[in-house]
Amino acid sequence: MTEPLVSARNIKKYFKVKGGGTLKAVDGVSFDIYKGETLGLVGESGCGKSTTGRTLLRLYEPTGGEMIFEGKDIYKLSNSDLRKSRRDFQFIFQDPYASLNPRMTVEALVAEPLEINKIYSSQKEIHDKVIELLKLVGLSEEHASRFPHEFSGGQRQRVGIARALALNPKFIVCDEPISALDVSIQAQVINLLIELQEKLNLTYLFIAHDLSMVRYISDRVGVMYLGNMMELAPSDELYENPMHPYTIALLSAIPIADPKIQRQKQRIVLEGEVPSPIDPKDNCPFVERCPKACDQCRESKPELKEVSKGHFVACHLVK
Ligand code: SF4
């Protein structure tokens, strides 16, 4: 791998809660994403993975931290410089229907970022670029004059991807891009994203709660819990040799195609519920549900440490 394209350093996003208290949705998360790679981000709903993606691109103003993109700290840019840099990083949303204006044709939707950024001077150039983008995502010229409601969920997500690609970005945050789609369509959208990555040398942060799909698309995977990164490792290493008790529990719940292995597998059922992220204590975020919790876990928060090459774990018991 070469140098990182994206370096997130100690990213925090807190929200004030009505009636007092602070909701720490993202509480000091750090990771690198290298050029051309896909970093997967997984965890149960409410773990802060989507807020991490949004805060990374300043769709939410960060509470703290640094987001270094090609050597520049995006969090320090003025609004006008941020607008210029925004071309380089884009977002693909979970629900393509909610993110596309139903009154606009597909052509107008895909052309919008080109028009706002004044990329082309003539309507003919814009039209040609829109058609090129539609073809790139597996749609055709005849789809340009249609409206979002005339499309299937998978086709709408293709329109969302075409819009995200309009400004030739380098980095895309894909926020649960397949979870609103039928299972039969999910693999098609994943394969399209992989194909586009190879063709256009894209770098992805891929956020999802489906652990098997994440393994398929990601070079490395990070596991989040209660606004913190619990474990981060190359995909195969994480799935074959998970070390954090939370990752081990999450992976124990994935069904395996081979019935023999499936029978031998022990499913770990996590007791209790994900605790509230409002005013969390300064201890291990997983302590209330961890089968291995000890006094040290109740007293201090473990740091994310590299335990073998490229494998990071935040747990007092993993040395
Ligand atoms: Fe469990 Fe303690 Fe490790 Fe936290 S630090 S995951 S509570 S063993």
Boltz pocket constraint, residues with backbone or C-beta under 6 A from the ligand:
constraints:
  - pocket:
      binder: B
      contacts: [[A, 244], [A, 245], [A, 246], [A, 284], [A, 285], [A, 286], [A, 287], [A, 288], [A, 290], [A, 291], [A, 292], [A, 293], [A, 294], [A, 297], [A, 302], [A, 314], [A, 315], [A, 316], [A, 317]]
      max_distance: 6.0
